[in-house]
Amino acid sequence: MTDTYELFQQGKSLLGEGRAAQATVALEKAKRREPEKASIREALGIAYLRIQRWEEAESEFRAMLELAPADDFAHYALGRSLEKQGKAHEANGHYKLAASLRPGEAHYEARIKDLDS
């Protein structure tokens, strides 16, 4: 097992335990070693969302979409980070993209309704 993979697994484990702030340490190290890994970017973005570091979450999900433009979750999570920063119009665009990429996903569709009402 590589050191990067171990850091990633440690970060995911800490996330699973509800220790998002601690997870960012391992995940940031993993990202420095392999910045092109969407899985690392996703986990780090989730950790940032959980500790309300909206701008950092936005940055991770934007980077993730550069790597995987059709990733429905990345669009949804980017929307969440944008919404939390008061960028509702841009967020709604990403929610709509997420919903179009994964039709029937209630979480995605619910965010669109909330912002359009």
Contacts in CASP RR format, 6 or more apart in sequence:
PFRMAT RR
TARGET T0000
AUTHOR 0000-0000-0000
METHOD contacts of the structure
MODEL  1
MTDTYELFQQGKSLLGEGRAAQATVALEKAKRREPEKASIREALGIAYLR
IQRWEEAESEFRAMLELAPADDFAHYALGRSLEKQGKAHEANGHYKLAAS
LRPGEAHYEARIKDLDS
3 33 0 8 1.000
4 30 0 8 1.000
4 33 0 8 1.000
4 34 0 8 1.000
4 37 0 8 1.000
4 40 0 8 1.000
7 26 0 8 1.000
7 27 0 8 1.000
7 29 0 8 1.000
7 30 0 8 1.000
7 33 0 8 1.000
8 26 0 8 1.000
8 27 0 8 1.000
8 30 0 8 1.000
8 37 0 8 1.000
8 39 0 8 1.000
8 40 0 8 1.000
8 43 0 8 1.000
10 23 0 8 1.000
10 26 0 8 1.000
11 22 0 8 1.000
11 23 0 8 1.000
11 26 0 8 1.000
11 27 0 8 1.000
11 30 0 8 1.000
11 43 0 8 1.000
11 47 0 8 1.000
12 23 0 8 1.000
12 43 0 8 1.000
14 20 0 8 1.000
14 22 0 8 1.000
14 23 0 8 1.000
14 26 0 8 1.000
15 23 0 8 1.000
15 43 0 8 1.000
15 46 0 8 1.000
15 47 0 8 1.000
15 50 0 8 1.000
18 50 0 8 1.000
20 46 0 8 1.000
20 47 0 8 1.000
20 48 0 8 1.000
20 50 0 8 1.000
20 51 0 8 1.000
21 47 0 8 1.000
21 51 0 8 1.000
23 43 0 8 1.000
23 47 0 8 1.000
24 44 0 8 1.000
24 47 0 8 1.000
24 48 0 8 1.000
24 51 0 8 1.000
27 40 0 8 1.000
27 43 0 8 1.000
27 44 0 8 1.000
27 47 0 8 1.000
28 44 0 8 1.000
30 37 0 8 1.000
30 40 0 8 1.000
30 44 0 8 1.000
31 37 0 8 1.000
31 40 0 8 1.000
31 41 0 8 1.000
31 44 0 8 1.000
34 40 0 8 1.000
35 41 0 8 1.000
35 63 0 8 1.000
36 67 0 8 1.000
38 64 0 8 1.000
38 67 0 8 1.000
38 68 0 8 1.000
38 71 0 8 1.000
38 74 0 8 1.000
41 60 0 8 1.000
41 61 0 8 1.000
41 63 0 8 1.000
41 64 0 8 1.000
41 67 0 8 1.000
42 60 0 8 1.000
42 61 0 8 1.000
42 64 0 8 1.000
42 73 0 8 1.000
42 74 0 8 1.000
42 77 0 8 1.000
44 60 0 8 1.000
45 56 0 8 1.000
45 57 0 8 1.000
45 60 0 8 1.000
45 61 0 8 1.000
45 64 0 8 1.000
45 77 0 8 1.000
45 81 0 8 1.000
46 57 0 8 1.000
46 77 0 8 1.000
48 54 0 8 1.000
48 56 0 8 1.000
48 57 0 8 1.000
48 60 0 8 1.000
48 81 0 8 1.000
49 57 0 8 1.000
49 77 0 8 1.000
49 80 0 8 1.000
49 81 0 8 1.000
52 84 0 8 1.000
54 81 0 8 1.000
54 84 0 8 1.000
54 85 0 8 1.000
55 81 0 8 1.000
55 85 0 8 1.000
57 77 0 8 1.000
57 80 0 8 1.000
57 81 0 8 1.000
58 78 0 8 1.000
58 81 0 8 1.000
58 82 0 8 1.000
58 85 0 8 1.000
61 74 0 8 1.000
61 77 0 8 1.000
61 78 0 8 1.000
61 79 0 8 1.000
61 81 0 8 1.000
62 78 0 8 1.000
64 71 0 8 1.000
64 74 0 8 1.000
65 71 0 8 1.000
65 74 0 8 1.000
65 75 0 8 1.000
65 78 0 8 1.000
68 74 0 8 1.000
70 101 0 8 1.000
71 101 0 8 1.000
72 97 0 8 1.000
72 98 0 8 1.000
72 101 0 8 1.000
72 102 0 8 1.000
72 105 0 8 1.000
72 108 0 8 1.000
73 98 0 8 1.000
75 94 0 8 1.000
75 95 0 8 1.000
75 97 0 8 1.000
75 98 0 8 1.000
75 101 0 8 1.000
76 94 0 8 1.000
76 95 0 8 1.000
76 98 0 8 1.000
76 107 0 8 1.000
76 108 0 8 1.000
76 111 0 8 1.000
78 91 0 8 1.000
78 94 0 8 1.000
79 90 0 8 1.000
79 91 0 8 1.000
79 92 0 8 1.000
79 93 0 8 1.000
79 94 0 8 1.000
79 95 0 8 1.000
79 98 0 8 1.000
79 111 0 8 1.000
80 91 0 8 1.000
80 111 0 8 1.000
82 88 0 8 1.000
82 90 0 8 1.000
82 91 0 8 1.000
82 94 0 8 1.000
83 91 0 8 1.000
83 111 0 8 1.000
83 115 0 8 1.000
88 115 0 8 1.000
91 111 0 8 1.000
91 115 0 8 1.000
92 111 0 8 1.000
92 112 0 8 1.000
92 115 0 8 1.000
92 116 0 8 1.000
95 108 0 8 1.000
95 111 0 8 1.000
95 112 0 8 1.000
95 115 0 8 1.000
96 112 0 8 1.000
98 105 0 8 1.000
98 108 0 8 1.000
99 105 0 8 1.000
99 108 0 8 1.000
99 109 0 8 1.000
99 112 0 8 1.000
102 108 0 8 1.000
END
